[in-house]
Amino acid sequence: MIRFDVLTLFPEIFASALKETTLKRAQAAGLIEVRLYDIRDWAEGRHHQADDMPYGGGDGMVMKPEPLFAAIRTVRAQGPEAKVTLLSPQGRRLDQTLARELSQRPRLILVCGRYAGVDERVREHLVDEELSIGDYVLSGGELPALVVIEAVARLKPGVLGNQESAAADSFPQRLEAPQYTRPEKCEGHAVPEVLLSGHHEAIRRFRLKESLRRTLLSRPDLFERYPPEGEELALLEEIKAERGQG
Ligand SMILES: C[S@@+](CC[C@H](N)C(=O)[O-])C[C@H]1O[C@@H](n2cnc3c(N)ncnc32)[C@H](O)[C@@H]1O
């Protein structure tokens, strides 16, 4: 079981993602738990103002520190010891290796920024780590938090149904081989014959070779990080020879 505590100004953004398919199943089976907290509940004053103008001027509003200090402290104290993770484009980039690391933790506290970001004092004094989902900027940390939750949840044993499999997924080492389903012919385009042959060894070899072909074409950097060995080397030679002929 892994518990996610999510601090956000927009808890509703999570509603439909949490009540459908993978994440719904994971919660129902008690494999993950997601608790949502509205940061505005800790914002004082009649309007529960959670943002303010930046000191020194400039565009955009900044998330006020006091509601975040109070919210993070309260939530952190309500469960087992856990790091406070701020979603931020400046953070460590999420990949499958990091998702696996995170999936080993019992609890994640995810803080979603909005507007121009959070007051720096929150980052300095309360945040233990920053996590980015990629080199682009979104308007808030809610979609990134959902990305983290789903990437982590599907690694917990029992979360994926029989229809899916985490083992054959594309990362971290090789891109996944192409997948086909019925019909055998679609607008004249046929499924590769070997997949219909029932010959398990030939199918295994076909899939491995196509997985290597895709990796070579789209993500050759993965071969530097995870060098090919044995059968993979032989298949890569075949692929290169075929390309030479083509
Ligand atoms: C408009 S962004 C603020 C960006 C900030 N001014 C900066 O340049 O670092 C608002 C919030 O969206 C979230 N966010 C935006 N892009 C993200 C990304 N790639 N990964 C994770 N969180 C992101 C963060 O929580 C951030 O505080």
The ligand as a Gaussian input file, in Angstrom:
#p B3LYP/6-31G(d) Opt

LIG

0 1
 C        3.425000      28.153000     -14.352000
 S        4.237000      27.002000     -13.309000
 C        5.456000      28.013000     -12.514000
 C        6.765000      27.928000     -13.176000
 C        7.840000      28.733000     -12.472000
 N        7.641000      30.127000     -12.677000
 C        9.204000      28.321000     -13.003000
 O        9.625000      28.872000     -14.021000
 O        9.793000      27.391000     -12.428000
 C        3.072000      26.725000     -12.036000
 C        3.212000      25.401000     -11.328000
 O        2.954000      24.352000     -12.237000
 C        3.673000      23.191000     -11.869000
 N        4.435000      22.723000     -13.041000
 C        4.515000      23.357000     -14.234000
 N        5.266000      22.654000     -15.096000
 C        5.656000      21.537000     -14.463000
 C        6.465000      20.417000     -14.830000
 N        7.019000      20.310000     -16.031000
 N        6.656000      19.451000     -13.920000
 C        6.119000      19.547000     -12.678000
 N        5.354000      20.593000     -12.273000
 C        5.127000      21.572000     -13.142000
 C        4.537000      23.564000     -10.672000
 O        3.899000      23.103000      -9.497000
 C        4.561000      25.073000     -10.747000
 O        4.709000      25.654000      -9.476000

